[in-house]
Amino acid sequence: MPCYINLPLRWVHEQPAWTDWFVNGRIAPELGLDAESIALPDSWHRKIAAQFVDAGLSCAVHLPFWDVDPSDFDAQKAARARDALQRGAELALMYNARHMVGHPYYRTKHAEKIMDTWLESSCRIWPELPRIAGAPLFLENTYETSPDAITALVELLQEDAAVGPGIGVCFDVGHWHSFGGKSTPEELDPWLDRFCPFSLHLHLHDNDGSSDQHLGMGTGGIPYDALWTKLDARKKRITATLEPHNTEAFAASIAWMDAHTAVADALGWTTLRMDALPLAEIEKSIAKE
């Protein structure tokens, strides 16, 4: 399996050179969907998907998550969120996605939800998505301060034999550090103990603990060396997506991967030809965000 790098499809629509950048660098994209990109016509998505197929690149899809909470307290917002997620799964099928990632949001920025109510509402949408896309779904921690809710939801969903390709966990270590308030190697253990029994995908970026900064790996406070040691001890096979949000973070993450060959090999990472990647041009697109 390849190691992916995040690519919002909105960026591709605004700056088509993004597609060439990923193709030239032989980068497998995890395509980010939002309200703007899911509203684009199917013909546009098919054209972009064909470019990745022609280049022999695998794609993954990150389902919409900004203001997309299928268990929102407001029933109308929850219904709109479910519609957006279903559309995202339909697009994942179009891109022949290897996997999808979604945010179930047990904890919001302000409060936790009632567990039974949250589980019931979550089950109205998440089991449908792997069936629609024909691809596994990883559910990601965001504001959660413990692994318990995500674990409970995945366990419940796995009881449904009709889910299809399956549901696992996306452990976002940046969220674990910033929103979850965790920082030490010992604090990784409860999360890995709960998540490792499932199929596990990682989102890799860094921060200083104050906010979700999406820095390059190794430039913040996340104990990455301890993370890999603990995963190795558990003999856990994983996949991963790098999530830099600017070219400095991108370069730092590439340097980290190139310096940690055992991790890179385990994740299917291939050293990128940096001379093929016009970072200055891409930085102009990122600066618009």
JOUR-V597354 format. One record per residue. N is the residue number from 1. SS is DSSP state (A for helix, B for strand, O for the rest). Layout:
BEGIN
((N	SS) (N	SS))
END
This chain:
BEGIN
((1	O) (2	O) (3	O) (4	B) (5	B) (6	B) (7	B) (8	B) (9	A) (10	A) (11	A) (12	A) (13	A) (14	A) (15	O) (16	O) (17	A) (18	A) (19	A) (20	A) (21	A) (22	A) (23	A) (24	A) (25	A) (26	O) (27	O) (28	B) (29	B) (30	B) (31	B) (32	B) (33	O) (34	O) (35	A) (36	A) (37	A) (38	A) (39	O) (40	O) (41	O) (42	A) (43	A) (44	A) (45	A) (46	A) (47	A) (48	A) (49	A) (50	A) (51	A) (52	A) (53	A) (54	A) (55	O) (56	O) (57	O) (58	O) (59	O) (60	B) (61	B) (62	B) (63	O) (64	O) (65	O) (66	O) (67	O) (68	O) (69	O) (70	O) (71	O) (72	O) (73	O) (74	O) (75	A) (76	A) (77	A) (78	A) (79	A) (80	A) (81	A) (82	A) (83	A) (84	A) (85	A) (86	A) (87	A) (88	A) (89	A) (90	A) (91	A) (92	A) (93	A) (94	A) (95	O) (96	O) (97	O) (98	O) (99	B) (100	B) (101	B) (102	B) (103	B) (104	O) (105	O) (106	O) (107	B) (108	O) (109	O) (110	O) (111	O) (112	B) (113	O) (114	O) (115	A) (116	A) (117	A) (118	A) (119	A) (120	A) (121	A) (122	A) (123	O) (124	O) (125	O) (126	A) (127	A) (128	A) (129	A) (130	A) (131	A) (132	A) (133	A) (134	O) (135	O) (136	B) (137	B) (138	B) (139	B) (140	B) (141	O) (142	O) (143	O) (144	O) (145	O) (146	O) (147	O) (148	A) (149	A) (150	A) (151	A) (152	A) (153	A) (154	A) (155	A) (156	A) (157	A) (158	A) (159	O) (160	O) (161	A) (162	A) (163	A) (164	O) (165	O) (166	O) (167	B) (168	B) (169	B) (170	B) (171	B) (172	B) (173	A) (174	A) (175	A) (176	A) (177	A) (178	A) (179	O) (180	O) (181	O) (182	O) (183	O) (184	O) (185	A) (186	A) (187	A) (188	A) (189	A) (190	A) (191	A) (192	A) (193	A) (194	A) (195	A) (196	O) (197	O) (198	O) (199	O) (200	B) (201	B) (202	B) (203	B) (204	B) (205	O) (206	B) (207	O) (208	O) (209	O) (210	O) (211	O) (212	O) (213	O) (214	O) (215	B) (216	O) (217	O) (218	O) (219	O) (220	O) (221	O) (222	O) (223	O) (224	A) (225	A) (226	A) (227	A) (228	A) (229	A) (230	A) (231	A) (232	A) (233	A) (234	O) (235	O) (236	O) (237	O) (238	O) (239	B) (240	B) (241	B) (242	B) (243	O) (244	O) (245	O) (246	O) (247	A) (248	A) (249	A) (250	A) (251	A) (252	A) (253	A) (254	A) (255	A) (256	A) (257	A) (258	A) (259	A) (260	O) (261	A) (262	A) (263	A) (264	A) (265	A) (266	A) (267	A) (268	O) (269	O) (270	O) (271	O) (272	O) (273	O) (274	A) (275	A) (276	A) (277	O) (278	O) (279	A) (280	A) (281	A) (282	A) (283	A) (284	A) (285	A) (286	A) (287	O) (288	O) (289	O))
END
